[in-house]
Amino acid sequence: MKIVSLFAGAGGLDLGFEKAGFRTIWANEFDKNIWATFEHNFPHAKLDRRSITEVASEEIPDCDGIIGGPPCQSWSEAGAGRGINDKRGQLFYDYIRILEVKQPKFFLVENVSGILHPKHAESFNGFLEAFENARYVISWKLVDANDYNVPENRLRVIIVGFRKDLKKKFEFPEPQKYKPTLKDAIWDLRLAKAGKEHNKTNGDNLEVANHEYMNGGFSTIYMSRNRVRSWDEPSFTIQAGGRHAPIHPKAPKMKFISQNKRIFESGHEDEYRRLSVRECARIQTFPDDFIFKYTDIADGYKMIGNAVPVNLAYEIAKQINKELK
């Protein structure tokens, strides 16, 4: 089945859907720092580089499904949380605009858990109503990616709609019993390289592509809480900023000093390095042959942190495929 990908990013959703039997034929992504990565990994998909606000619905090819995650910064609890008052938050309406015209069999939207905050309730309920008015039967759920074969605690809101004439309502797959850990994901990735000066990439001079990490100090905000998960635990949420990447599990847990203050365990300071770009990609369940293209290492972390975990996308896509058949 053919899908169109809006706000495609690096393509975590797309890869998960393709593993489940779908194929991305057209995608839209406005961030120029992502284009090379998406086109390298999805050479069969046409990539539209304009702002989605400039794309007429009639320019988008017919498809069986539309997938995408409108920018999450407007709804993030870690950000300003301006919601619908932020222009990025209003991009939800462009998704709905295109959906109303194209009328595929299904759609999927992914966003951060912060969109469920009471201050955004009017906006969130408005989006659900707009999807229903576009002639779709809606299902939504707050899921933890760790329940779907992802070695990471990552809470995200997933909205799925089936076109009303299909007379179906999407049922989310049951959480899986086994919860993968950091050891499952990155045990064999020990020898990472530090980034070059100014955190530029080592390029092709790496045994494993993108297996390099950001240098630099740790802010007081970073040091306000433990950033180390053990080998037998899932990772903390992979964020879009390299400065906030979790610490590698070889390091001891950070030592509590006082409220909002922790330090690295004395004598182990050299063990406290950030997870590499490839380690973050493994945690987000990207395969090693999925190559991230960048000059600044920060852009690698950003692409991965903003992505939907591939295995989460796969489990949802597999269920959609099953129900449509």
C-alpha positions as protocol buffer text, in pm:
chain_id: "A"
residue {
  index: 1
  type: MET
  ca { x: 0 y: 0 z: 0 }
}
residue {
  index: 2
  type: LYS
  ca { x: 121 y: 349 z: -83 }
}
residue {
  index: 3
  type: ILE
  ca { x: 175 y: 612 z: 186 }
}
residue {
  index: 4
  type: VAL
  ca { x: 245 y: 984 z: 195 }
}
residue {
  index: 5
  type: SER
  ca { x: 467 y: 1113 z: 475 }
}
residue {
  index: 6
  type: LEU
  ca { x: 419 y: 1464 z: 615 }
}
residue {
  index: 7
  type: PHE
  ca { x: 680 y: 1622 z: 847 }
}
residue {
  index: 8
  type: ALA
  ca { x: 887 y: 1317 z: 751 }
}
residue {
  index: 9
  type: GLY
  ca { x: 1206 y: 1401 z: 941 }
}
residue {
  index: 10
  type: ALA
  ca { x: 1471 y: 1132 z: 907 }
}
residue {
  index: 11
  type: GLY
  ca { x: 1205 y: 870 z: 835 }
}
residue {
  index: 12
  type: GLY
  ca { x: 1152 y: 662 z: 1149 }
}
residue {
  index: 13
  type: LEU
  ca { x: 781 y: 631 z: 1080 }
}
residue {
  index: 14
  type: ASP
  ca { x: 845 y: 558 z: 712 }
}
residue {
  index: 15
  type: LEU
  ca { x: 1095 y: 282 z: 784 }
}
residue {
  index: 16
  type: GLY
  ca { x: 861 y: 115 z: 1032 }
}
residue {
  index: 17
  type: PHE
  ca { x: 575 y: 127 z: 783 }
}
residue {
  index: 18
  type: GLU
  ca { x: 793 y: -5 z: 502 }
}
residue {
  index: 19
  type: LYS
  ca { x: 896 y: -300 z: 722 }
}
residue {
  index: 20
  type: ALA
  ca { x: 523 y: -373 z: 761 }
}
residue {
  index: 21
  type: GLY
  ca { x: 461 y: -380 z: 386 }
}
residue {
  index: 22
  type: PHE
  ca { x: 384 y: -17 z: 302 }
}
residue {
  index: 23
  type: ARG
  ca { x: 585 y: 205 z: 66 }
}
residue {
  index: 24
  type: THR
  ca { x: 648 y: 577 z: 92 }
}
residue {
  index: 25
  type: ILE
  ca { x: 592 y: 737 z: -249 }
}
residue {
  index: 26
  type: TRP
  ca { x: 599 y: 1107 z: -151 }
}
residue {
  index: 27
  type: ALA
  ca { x: 727 y: 1290 z: 154 }
}
residue {
  index: 28
  type: ASN
  ca { x: 750 y: 1647 z: 276 }
}
residue {
  index: 29
  type: GLU
  ca { x: 1026 y: 1787 z: 499 }
}
residue {
  index: 30
  type: PHE
  ca { x: 1119 y: 2155 z: 535 }
}
residue {
  index: 31
  type: ASP
  ca { x: 1442 y: 2121 z: 739 }
}
residue {
  index: 32
  type: LYS
  ca { x: 1734 y: 2134 z: 494 }
}
residue {
  index: 33
  type: ASN
  ca { x: 1963 y: 1955 z: 741 }
}
residue {
  index: 34
  type: ILE
  ca { x: 1750 y: 1641 z: 700 }
}
residue {
  index: 35
  type: TRP
  ca { x: 1717 y: 1623 z: 323 }
}
residue {
  index: 36
  type: ALA
  ca { x: 2039 y: 1431 z: 254 }
}
residue {
  index: 37
  type: THR
  ca { x: 1957 y: 1169 z: 517 }
}
residue {
  index: 38
  type: PHE
  ca { x: 1603 y: 1109 z: 396 }
}
residue {
  index: 39
  type: GLU
  ca { x: 1697 y: 1092 z: 30 }
}
residue {
  index: 40
  type: HIS
  ca { x: 1988 y: 856 z: 99 }
}
residue {
  index: 41
  type: ASN
  ca { x: 1769 y: 610 z: 288 }
}
residue {
  index: 42
  type: PHE
  ca { x: 1449 y: 646 z: 80 }
}
residue {
  index: 43
  type: PRO
  ca { x: 1572 y: 693 z: -278 }
}
residue {
  index: 44
  type: HIS
  ca { x: 1239 y: 566 z: -414 }
}
residue {
  index: 45
  type: ALA
  ca { x: 1033 y: 843 z: -247 }
}
residue {
  index: 46
  type: LYS
  ca { x: 990 y: 1189 z: -396 }
}
residue {
  index: 47
  type: LEU
  ca { x: 1091 y: 1445 z: -134 }
}
residue {
  index: 48
  type: ASP
  ca { x: 913 y: 1781 z: -138 }
}
residue {
  index: 49
  type: ARG
  ca { x: 1129 y: 2041 z: 40 }
}
residue {
  index: 50
  type: ARG
  ca { x: 878 y: 2323 z: 81 }
}
residue {
  index: 51
  type: SER
  ca { x: 699 y: 2436 z: 392 }
}
residue {
  index: 52
  type: ILE
  ca { x: 383 y: 2230 z: 414 }
}
residue {
  index: 53
  type: THR
  ca { x: 188 y: 2559 z: 421 }
}
residue {
  index: 54
  type: GLU
  ca { x: 294 y: 2614 z: 58 }
}
residue {
  index: 55
  type: VAL
  ca { x: 189 y: 2269 z: -66 }
}
residue {
  index: 56
  type: ALA
  ca { x: -152 y: 2247 z: -230 }
}
residue {
  index: 57
  type: SER
  ca { x: -337 y: 1926 z: -152 }
}
residue {
  index: 58
  type: GLU
  ca { x: -386 y: 1863 z: -524 }
}
residue {
  index: 59
  type: GLU
  ca { x: -7 y: 1839 z: -571 }
}
residue {
  index: 60
  type: ILE
  ca { x: 16 y: 1536 z: -343 }
}
residue {
  index: 61
  type: PRO
  ca { x: -29 y: 1196 z: -510 }
}
residue {
  index: 62
  type: ASP
  ca { x: -318 y: 968 z: -424 }
}
residue {
  index: 63
  type: CYS
  ca { x: -230 y: 716 z: -155 }
}
residue {
  index: 64
  type: ASP
  ca { x: -368 y: 455 z: 83 }
}
residue {
  index: 65
  type: GLY
  ca { x: -248 y: 632 z: 396 }
}
residue {
  index: 66
  type: ILE
  ca { x: -100 y: 954 z: 531 }
}
residue {
  index: 67
  type: ILE
  ca { x: 145 y: 944 z: 822 }
}
residue {
  index: 68
  type: GLY
  ca { x: 340 y: 1209 z: 1009 }
}
residue {
  index: 69
  type: GLY
  ca { x: 415 y: 1392 z: 1330 }
}
residue {
  index: 70
  type: PRO
  ca { x: 349 y: 1768 z: 1320 }
}
residue {
  index: 71
  type: PRO
  ca { x: 623 y: 1959 z: 1509 }
}
residue {
  index: 72
  type: CYS
  ca { x: 613 y: 1870 z: 1877 }
}
residue {
  index: 73
  type: GLN
  ca { x: 796 y: 2168 z: 2028 }
}
residue {
  index: 74
  type: SER
  ca { x: 470 y: 2360 z: 2070 }
}
residue {
  index: 75
  type: TRP
  ca { x: 332 y: 2089 z: 2298 }
}
residue {
  index: 76
  type: SER
  ca { x: 647 y: 1968 z: 2472 }
}
residue {
  index: 77
  type: GLU
  ca { x: 664 y: 1995 z: 2850 }
}
residue {
  index: 78
  type: ALA
  ca { x: 1038 y: 2058 z: 2815 }
}
residue {
  index: 79
  type: GLY
  ca { x: 974 y: 2357 z: 2589 }
}
residue {
  index: 80
  type: ALA
  ca { x: 767 y: 2672 z: 2620 }
}
residue {
  index: 81
  type: GLY
  ca { x: 447 y: 2475 z: 2565 }
}
residue {
  index: 82
  type: ARG
  ca { x: 279 y: 2755 z: 2371 }
}
residue {
  index: 83
  type: GLY
  ca { x: 57 y: 2505 z: 2193 }
}
residue {
  index: 84
  type: ILE
  ca { x: -180 y: 2644 z: 1935 }
}
residue {
  index: 85
  type: ASN
  ca { x: -40 y: 2995 z: 1992 }
}
residue {
  index: 86
  type: ASP
  ca { x: 283 y: 2878 z: 1829 }
}
residue {
  index: 87
  type: LYS
  ca { x: 292 y: 2876 z: 1447 }
}
residue {
  index: 88
  type: ARG
  ca { x: 441 y: 2526 z: 1462 }
}
residue {
  index: 89
  type: GLY
  ca { x: 139 y: 2410 z: 1663 }
}
residue {
  index: 90
  type: GLN
  ca { x: -89 y: 2541 z: 1391 }
}
residue {
  index: 91
  type: LEU
  ca { x: 72 y: 2307 z: 1136 }
}
residue {
  index: 92
  type: PHE
  ca { x: -170 y: 2042 z: 1263 }
}
residue {
  index: 93
  type: TYR
  ca { x: -431 y: 2219 z: 1050 }
}
residue {
  index: 94
  type: ASP
  ca { x: -226 y: 2172 z: 735 }
}
residue {
  index: 95
  type: TYR
  ca { x: -221 y: 1800 z: 804 }
}
residue {
  index: 96
  type: ILE
  ca { x: -600 y: 1807 z: 843 }
}
residue {
  index: 97
  type: ARG
  ca { x: -637 y: 2025 z: 529 }
}
residue {
  index: 98
  type: ILE
  ca { x: -453 y: 1768 z: 319 }
}
residue {
  index: 99
  type: LEU
  ca { x: -636 y: 1475 z: 479 }
}
residue {
  index: 100
  type: GLU
  ca { x: -975 y: 1626 z: 398 }
}
residue {
  index: 101
  type: VAL
  ca { x: -890 y: 1648 z: 29 }
}
residue {
  index: 102
  type: LYS
  ca { x: -692 y: 1328 z: -26 }
}
residue {
  index: 103
  type: GLN
  ca { x: -923 y: 1099 z: 176 }
}
residue {
  index: 104
  type: PRO
  ca { x: -685 y: 800 z: 209 }
}
residue {
  index: 105
  type: LYS
  ca { x: -803 y: 483 z: 380 }
}
residue {
  index: 106
  type: PHE
  ca { x: -619 y: 573 z: 701 }
}
residue {
  index: 107
  type: PHE
  ca { x: -396 y: 827 z: 869 }
}
residue {
  index: 108
  type: LEU
  ca { x: -157 y: 829 z: 1164 }
}
residue {
  index: 109
  type: VAL
  ca { x: -39 y: 1122 z: 1374 }
}
residue {
  index: 110
  type: GLU
  ca { x: 232 y: 1103 z: 1641 }
}
residue {
  index: 111
  type: ASN
  ca { x: 311 y: 1369 z: 1901 }
}
residue {
  index: 112
  type: VAL
  ca { x: 455 y: 1421 z: 2249 }
}
residue {
  index: 113
  type: SER
  ca { x: 266 y: 1341 z: 2567 }
}
residue {
  index: 114
  type: GLY
  ca { x: 261 y: 1711 z: 2653 }
}
residue {
  index: 115
  type: ILE
  ca { x: -23 y: 1762 z: 2407 }
}
residue {
  index: 116
  type: LEU
  ca { x: -245 y: 1595 z: 2670 }
}
residue {
  index: 117
  type: HIS
  ca { x: -167 y: 1863 z: 2930 }
}
residue {
  index: 118
  type: PRO
  ca { x: -489 y: 2025 z: 3058 }
}
residue {
  index: 119
  type: LYS
  ca { x: -385 y: 2363 z: 2915 }
}
residue {
  index: 120
  type: HIS
  ca { x: -393 y: 2208 z: 2566 }
}
residue {
  index: 121
  type: ALA
  ca { x: -721 y: 2019 z: 2615 }
}
residue {
  index: 122
  type: GLU
  ca { x: -926 y: 2255 z: 2399 }
}
residue {
  index: 123
  type: SER
  ca { x: -675 y: 2232 z: 2114 }
}
residue {
  index: 124
  type: PHE
  ca { x: -635 y: 1853 z: 2135 }
}
residue {
  index: 125
  type: ASN
  ca { x: -1011 y: 1794 z: 2144 }
}
residue {
  index: 126
  type: GLY
  ca { x: -1043 y: 2037 z: 1853 }
}
residue {
  index: 127
  type: PHE
  ca { x: -798 y: 1831 z: 1649 }
}
residue {
  index: 128
  type: LEU
  ca { x: -991 y: 1511 z: 1723 }
}
residue {
  index: 129
  type: GLU
  ca { x: -1316 y: 1677 z: 1620 }
}
residue {
  index: 130
  type: ALA
  ca { x: -1156 y: 1804 z: 1298 }
}
residue {
  index: 131
  type: PHE
  ca { x: -1035 y: 1454 z: 1214 }
}
residue {
  index: 132
  type: GLU
  ca { x: -1386 y: 1321 z: 1271 }
}
residue {
  index: 133
  type: ASN
  ca { x: -1533 y: 1597 z: 1056 }
}
residue {
  index: 134
  type: ALA
  ca { x: -1289 y: 1491 z: 783 }
}
residue {
  index: 135
  type: ARG
  ca { x: -1485 y: 1162 z: 782 }
}
residue {
  index: 136
  type: TYR
  ca { x: -1261 y: 940 z: 992 }
}
residue {
  index: 137
  type: VAL
  ca { x: -1324 y: 706 z: 1286 }
}
residue {
  index: 138
  type: ILE
  ca { x: -1063 y: 800 z: 1545 }
}
residue {
  index: 139
  type: SER
  ca { x: -861 y: 597 z: 1796 }
}
residue {
  index: 140
  type: TRP
  ca { x: -588 y: 746 z: 2012 }
}
residue {
  index: 141
  type: LYS
  ca { x: -365 y: 631 z: 2293 }
}
residue {
  index: 142
  type: LEU
  ca { x: -69 y: 739 z: 2505 }
}
residue {
  index: 143
  type: VAL
  ca { x: 190 y: 465 z: 2453 }
}
residue {
  index: 144
  type: ASP
  ca { x: 534 y: 387 z: 2593 }
}
residue {
  index: 145
  type: ALA
  ca { x: 768 y: 275 z: 2315 }
}
residue {
  index: 146
  type: ASN
  ca { x: 930 y: 30 z: 2558 }
}
residue {
  index: 147
  type: ASP
  ca { x: 608 y: -174 z: 2536 }
}
residue {
  index: 148
  type: TYR
  ca { x: 668 y: -221 z: 2162 }
}
residue {
  index: 149
  type: ASN
  ca { x: 1020 y: -363 z: 2131 }
}
residue {
  index: 150
  type: VAL
  ca { x: 1203 y: -32 z: 2181 }
}
residue {
  index: 151
  type: PRO
  ca { x: 1479 y: -19 z: 2448 }
}
residue {
  index: 152
  type: GLU
  ca { x: 1368 y: 322 z: 2569 }
}
residue {
  index: 153
  type: ASN
  ca { x: 1104 y: 478 z: 2791 }
}
residue {
  index: 154
  type: ARG
  ca { x: 936 y: 715 z: 2549 }
}
residue {
  index: 155
  type: LEU
  ca { x: 577 y: 833 z: 2601 }
}
residue {
  index: 156
  type: ARG
  ca { x: 402 y: 943 z: 2284 }
}
residue {
  index: 157
  type: VAL
  ca { x: 45 y: 1008 z: 2171 }
}
residue {
  index: 158
  type: ILE
  ca { x: -61 y: 810 z: 1864 }
}
residue {
  index: 159
  type: ILE
  ca { x: -379 y: 898 z: 1674 }
}
residue {
  index: 160
  type: VAL
  ca { x: -504 y: 661 z: 1405 }
}
residue {
  index: 161
  type: GLY
  ca { x: -809 y: 713 z: 1187 }
}
residue {
  index: 162
  type: PHE
  ca { x: -986 y: 484 z: 942 }
}
residue {
  index: 163
  type: ARG
  ca { x: -1209 y: 642 z: 676 }
}
residue {
  index: 164
  type: LYS
  ca { x: -1571 y: 609 z: 786 }
}
residue {
  index: 165
  type: ASP
  ca { x: -1692 y: 420 z: 480 }
}
residue {
  index: 166
  type: LEU
  ca { x: -1457 y: 133 z: 573 }
}
residue {
  index: 167
  type: LYS
  ca { x: -1664 y: 82 z: 888 }
}
residue {
  index: 168
  type: LYS
  ca { x: -1360 y: -3 z: 1099 }
}
residue {
  index: 169
  type: LYS
  ca { x: -1211 y: 132 z: 1422 }
}
residue {
  index: 170
  type: PHE
  ca { x: -841 y: 85 z: 1489 }
}
residue {
  index: 171
  type: GLU
  ca { x: -748 y: -130 z: 1787 }
}
residue {
  index: 172
  type: PHE
  ca { x: -402 y: -71 z: 1931 }
}
residue {
  index: 173
  type: PRO
  ca { x: -178 y: -378 z: 1962 }
}
residue {
  index: 174
  type: GLU
  ca { x: -133 y: -513 z: 2313 }
}
residue {
  index: 175
  type: PRO
  ca { x: 188 y: -416 z: 2497 }
}
residue {
  index: 176
  type: GLN
  ca { x: 456 y: -682 z: 2462 }
}
residue {
  index: 177
  type: LYS
  ca { x: 571 y: -870 z: 2770 }
}
residue {
  index: 178
  type: TYR
  ca { x: 945 y: -843 z: 2713 }
}
residue {
  index: 179
  type: LYS
  ca { x: 1087 y: -494 z: 2765 }
}
residue {
  index: 180
  type: PRO
  ca { x: 1420 y: -455 z: 2580 }
}
residue {
  index: 181
  type: THR
  ca { x: 1714 y: -292 z: 2759 }
}
residue {
  index: 182
  type: LEU
  ca { x: 2028 y: -98 z: 2680 }
}
residue {
  index: 183
  type: LYS
  ca { x: 2223 y: -423 z: 2677 }
}
residue {
  index: 184
  type: ASP
  ca { x: 1998 y: -554 z: 2401 }
}
residue {
  index: 185
  type: ALA
  ca { x: 2058 y: -241 z: 2197 }
}
residue {
  index: 186
  type: ILE
  ca { x: 2419 y: -128 z: 2232 }
}
residue {
  index: 187
  type: TRP
  ca { x: 2626 y: -391 z: 2417 }
}
residue {
  index: 188
  type: ASP
  ca { x: 2848 y: -449 z: 2114 }
}
residue {
  index: 189
  type: LEU
  ca { x: 2907 y: -77 z: 2044 }
}
residue {
  index: 190
  type: ARG
  ca { x: 3190 y: -2 z: 2286 }
}
residue {
  index: 191
  type: LEU
  ca { x: 3454 y: 192 z: 2092 }
}
residue {
  index: 192
  type: ALA
  ca { x: 3293 y: 522 z: 2000 }
}
residue {
  index: 193
  type: LYS
  ca { x: 3495 y: 819 z: 1878 }
}
residue {
  index: 194
  type: ALA
  ca { x: 3475 y: 1169 z: 2017 }
}
residue {
  index: 195
  type: GLY
  ca { x: 3365 y: 1433 z: 1771 }
}
residue {
  index: 196
  type: LYS
  ca { x: 3626 y: 1649 z: 1608 }
}
residue {
  index: 197
  type: GLU
  ca { x: 3691 y: 2010 z: 1711 }
}
residue {
  index: 198
  type: HIS
  ca { x: 3370 y: 2211 z: 1741 }
}
residue {
  index: 199
  type: ASN
  ca { x: 3185 y: 1876 z: 1738 }
}
residue {
  index: 200
  type: LYS
  ca { x: 3226 y: 1820 z: 1367 }
}
residue {
  index: 201
  type: THR
  ca { x: 3182 y: 1469 z: 1233 }
}
residue {
  index: 202
  type: ASN
  ca { x: 3461 y: 1217 z: 1182 }
}
residue {
  index: 203
  type: GLY
  ca { x: 3292 y: 1138 z: 852 }
}
residue {
  index: 204
  type: ASP
  ca { x: 3388 y: 807 z: 696 }
}
residue {
  index: 205
  type: ASN
  ca { x: 3669 y: 756 z: 947 }
}
residue {
  index: 206
  type: LEU
  ca { x: 3451 y: 538 z: 1170 }
}
residue {
  index: 207
  type: GLU
  ca { x: 3426 y: 159 z: 1195 }
}
residue {
  index: 208
  type: VAL
  ca { x: 3050 y: 188 z: 1253 }
}
residue {
  index: 209
  type: ALA
  ca { x: 2872 y: 473 z: 1074 }
}
residue {
  index: 210
  type: ASN
  ca { x: 2772 y: 762 z: 1304 }
}
residue {
  index: 211
  type: HIS
  ca { x: 2933 y: 598 z: 1610 }
}
residue {
  index: 212
  type: GLU
  ca { x: 3066 y: 928 z: 1748 }
}
residue {
  index: 213
  type: TYR
  ca { x: 2965 y: 1144 z: 2041 }
}
residue {
  index: 214
  type: MET
  ca { x: 2944 y: 1509 z: 2133 }
}
residue {
  index: 215
  type: ASN
  ca { x: 3211 y: 1665 z: 2350 }
}
residue {
  index: 216
  type: GLY
  ca { x: 3160 y: 1954 z: 2589 }
}
residue {
  index: 217
  type: GLY
  ca { x: 3058 y: 2033 z: 2942 }
}
residue {
  index: 218
  type: PHE
  ca { x: 2738 y: 1947 z: 3121 }
}
residue {
  index: 219
  type: SER
  ca { x: 2500 y: 2225 z: 3225 }
}
residue {
  index: 220
  type: THR
  ca { x: 2356 y: 2270 z: 3574 }
}
residue {
  index: 221
  type: ILE
  ca { x: 2021 y: 2164 z: 3429 }
}
residue {
  index: 222
  type: TYR
  ca { x: 2179 y: 1844 z: 3299 }
}
residue {
  index: 223
  type: MET
  ca { x: 2343 y: 1779 z: 3636 }
}
residue {
  index: 224
  type: SER
  ca { x: 2015 y: 1836 z: 3822 }
}
residue {
  index: 225
  type: ARG
  ca { x: 1918 y: 1469 z: 3791 }
}
residue {
  index: 226
  type: ASN
  ca { x: 2062 y: 1128 z: 3719 }
}
residue {
  index: 227
  type: ARG
  ca { x: 2135 y: 1075 z: 3351 }
}
residue {
  index: 228
  type: VAL
  ca { x: 2266 y: 719 z: 3371 }
}
residue {
  index: 229
  type: ARG
  ca { x: 2062 y: 406 z: 3312 }
}
residue {
  index: 230
  type: SER
  ca { x: 2219 y: 64 z: 3376 }
}
residue {
  index: 231
  type: TRP
  ca { x: 2270 y: -206 z: 3114 }
}
residue {
  index: 232
  type: ASP
  ca { x: 1963 y: -395 z: 3238 }
}
residue {
  index: 233
  type: GLU
  ca { x: 1732 y: -91 z: 3208 }
}
residue {
  index: 234
  type: PRO
  ca { x: 1576 y: 79 z: 2907 }
}
residue {
  index: 235
  type: SER
  ca { x: 1725 y: 412 z: 2804 }
}
residue {
  index: 236
  type: PHE
  ca { x: 1590 y: 747 z: 2908 }
}
residue {
  index: 237
  type: THR
  ca { x: 1401 y: 921 z: 2627 }
}
residue {
  index: 238
  type: ILE
  ca { x: 1637 y: 1017 z: 2346 }
}
residue {
  index: 239
  type: GLN
  ca { x: 1596 y: 1391 z: 2302 }
}
residue {
  index: 240
  type: ALA
  ca { x: 1662 y: 1607 z: 1998 }
}
residue {
  index: 241
  type: GLY
  ca { x: 1966 y: 1783 z: 2147 }
}
residue {
  index: 242
  type: GLY
  ca { x: 2306 y: 1619 z: 2174 }
}
residue {
  index: 243
  type: ARG
  ca { x: 2388 y: 1818 z: 2487 }
}
residue {
  index: 244
  type: HIS
  ca { x: 2105 y: 1632 z: 2659 }
}
residue {
  index: 245
  type: ALA
  ca { x: 2194 y: 1282 z: 2537 }
}
residue {
  index: 246
  type: PRO
  ca { x: 2198 y: 1024 z: 2819 }
}
residue {
  index: 247
  type: ILE
  ca { x: 2527 y: 898 z: 2961 }
}
residue {
  index: 248
  type: HIS
  ca { x: 2664 y: 561 z: 2849 }
}
residue {
  index: 249
  type: PRO
  ca { x: 2562 y: 277 z: 3088 }
}
residue {
  index: 250
  type: LYS
  ca { x: 2924 y: 184 z: 3162 }
}
residue {
  index: 251
  type: ALA
  ca { x: 2929 y: 479 z: 3405 }
}
residue {
  index: 252
  type: PRO
  ca { x: 2801 y: 453 z: 3765 }
}
residue {
  index: 253
  type: LYS
  ca { x: 2474 y: 624 z: 3849 }
}
residue {
  index: 254
  type: MET
  ca { x: 2527 y: 991 z: 3932 }
}
residue {
  index: 255
  type: LYS
  ca { x: 2563 y: 1075 z: 4301 }
}
residue {
  index: 256
  type: PHE
  ca { x: 2284 y: 1270 z: 4471 }
}
residue {
  index: 257
  type: ILE
  ca { x: 2408 y: 1582 z: 4655 }
}
residue {
  index: 258
  type: SER
  ca { x: 2092 y: 1784 z: 4710 }
}
residue {
  index: 259
  type: GLN
  ca { x: 1767 y: 1870 z: 4540 }
}
residue {
  index: 260
  type: ASN
  ca { x: 1844 y: 1937 z: 4171 }
}
residue {
  index: 261
  type: LYS
  ca { x: 2215 y: 1870 z: 4216 }
}
residue {
  index: 262
  type: ARG
  ca { x: 2410 y: 1557 z: 4130 }
}
residue {
  index: 263
  type: ILE
  ca { x: 2774 y: 1487 z: 4052 }
}
residue {
  index: 264
  type: PHE
  ca { x: 2973 y: 1221 z: 3872 }
}
residue {
  index: 265
  type: GLU
  ca { x: 3108 y: 945 z: 4094 }
}
residue {
  index: 266
  type: SER
  ca { x: 3462 y: 1029 z: 4207 }
}
residue {
  index: 267
  type: GLY
  ca { x: 3730 y: 828 z: 4030 }
}
residue {
  index: 268
  type: HIS
  ca { x: 3501 y: 741 z: 3738 }
}
residue {
  index: 269
  type: GLU
  ca { x: 3484 y: 1080 z: 3566 }
}
residue {
  index: 270
  type: ASP
  ca { x: 3635 y: 946 z: 3242 }
}
residue {
  index: 271
  type: GLU
  ca { x: 3348 y: 699 z: 3205 }
}
residue {
  index: 272
  type: TYR
  ca { x: 3082 y: 967 z: 3179 }
}
residue {
  index: 273
  type: ARG
  ca { x: 3043 y: 1024 z: 2808 }
}
residue {
  index: 274
  type: ARG
  ca { x: 2727 y: 1093 z: 2615 }
}
residue {
  index: 275
  type: LEU
  ca { x: 2575 y: 815 z: 2408 }
}
residue {
  index: 276
  type: SER
  ca { x: 2700 y: 829 z: 2051 }
}
residue {
  index: 277
  type: VAL
  ca { x: 2479 y: 919 z: 1755 }
}
residue {
  index: 278
  type: ARG
  ca { x: 2474 y: 552 z: 1650 }
}
residue {
  index: 279
  type: GLU
  ca { x: 2393 y: 435 z: 2003 }
}
residue {
  index: 280
  type: CYS
  ca { x: 2099 y: 676 z: 2008 }
}
residue {
  index: 281
  type: ALA
  ca { x: 1996 y: 545 z: 1667 }
}
residue {
  index: 282
  type: ARG
  ca { x: 2012 y: 184 z: 1794 }
}
residue {
  index: 283
  type: ILE
  ca { x: 1796 y: 284 z: 2092 }
}
residue {
  index: 284
  type: GLN
  ca { x: 1548 y: 440 z: 1850 }
}
residue {
  index: 285
  type: THR
  ca { x: 1569 y: 102 z: 1666 }
}
residue {
  index: 286
  type: PHE
  ca { x: 1723 y: 230 z: 1343 }
}
residue {
  index: 287
  type: PRO
  ca { x: 1936 y: -41 z: 1179 }
}
residue {
  index: 288
  type: ASP
  ca { x: 2309 y: 20 z: 1130 }
}
residue {
  index: 289
  type: ASP
  ca { x: 2269 y: 45 z: 753 }
}
residue {
  index: 290
  type: PHE
  ca { x: 2045 y: 350 z: 799 }
}
residue {
  index: 291
  type: ILE
  ca { x: 2301 y: 629 z: 755 }
}
residue {
  index: 292
  type: PHE
  ca { x: 2260 y: 977 z: 902 }
}
residue {
  index: 293
  type: LYS
  ca { x: 2419 y: 1251 z: 690 }
}
residue {
  index: 294
  type: TYR
  ca { x: 2553 y: 1557 z: 870 }
}
residue {
  index: 295
  type: THR
  ca { x: 2854 y: 1782 z: 924 }
}
residue {
  index: 296
  type: ASP
  ca { x: 2768 y: 1893 z: 1278 }
}
residue {
  index: 297
  type: ILE
  ca { x: 2718 y: 1602 z: 1516 }
}
residue {
  index: 298
  type: ALA
  ca { x: 2436 y: 1799 z: 1680 }
}
residue {
  index: 299
  type: ASP
  ca { x: 2229 y: 1752 z: 1364 }
}
residue {
  index: 300
  type: GLY
  ca { x: 2263 y: 1375 z: 1395 }
}
residue {
  index: 301
  type: TYR
  ca { x: 2127 y: 1379 z: 1749 }
}
residue {
  index: 302
  type: LYS
  ca { x: 1846 y: 1614 z: 1644 }
}
residue {
  index: 303
  type: MET
  ca { x: 1727 y: 1390 z: 1361 }
}
residue {
  index: 304
  type: ILE
  ca { x: 1728 y: 1082 z: 1581 }
}
residue {
  index: 305
  type: GLY
  ca { x: 1568 y: 1249 z: 1884 }
}
residue {
  index: 306
  type: ASN
  ca { x: 1283 y: 1386 z: 1674 }
}
residue {
  index: 307
  type: ALA
  ca { x: 1218 y: 1052 z: 1504 }
}
residue {
  index: 308
  type: VAL
  ca { x: 952 y: 795 z: 1583 }
}
residue {
  index: 309
  type: PRO
  ca { x: 1118 y: 470 z: 1697 }
}
residue {
  index: 310
  type: VAL
  ca { x: 1120 y: 234 z: 1400 }
}
residue {
  index: 311
  type: ASN
  ca { x: 992 y: -67 z: 1596 }
}
residue {
  index: 312
  type: LEU
  ca { x: 703 y: 131 z: 1745 }
}
residue {
  index: 313
  type: ALA
  ca { x: 605 y: 248 z: 1397 }
}
residue {
  index: 314
  type: TYR
  ca { x: 633 y: -111 z: 1271 }
}
residue {
  index: 315
  type: GLU
  ca { x: 402 y: -254 z: 1538 }
}
residue {
  index: 316
  type: ILE
  ca { x: 136 y: 12 z: 1471 }
}
residue {
  index: 317
  type: ALA
  ca { x: 173 y: -24 z: 1093 }
}
residue {
  index: 318
  type: LYS
  ca { x: 150 y: -403 z: 1113 }
}
residue {
  index: 319
  type: GLN
  ca { x: -179 y: -370 z: 1303 }
}
residue {
  index: 320
  type: ILE
  ca { x: -314 y: -117 z: 1050 }
}
residue {
  index: 321
  type: ASN
  ca { x: -223 y: -350 z: 764 }
}
residue {
  index: 322
  type: LYS
  ca { x: -390 y: -643 z: 940 }
}
residue {
  index: 323
  type: GLU
  ca { x: -712 y: -453 z: 1008 }
}
residue {
  index: 324
  type: LEU
  ca { x: -738 y: -311 z: 656 }
}
residue {
  index: 325
  type: LYS
  ca { x: -705 y: -660 z: 510 }
}
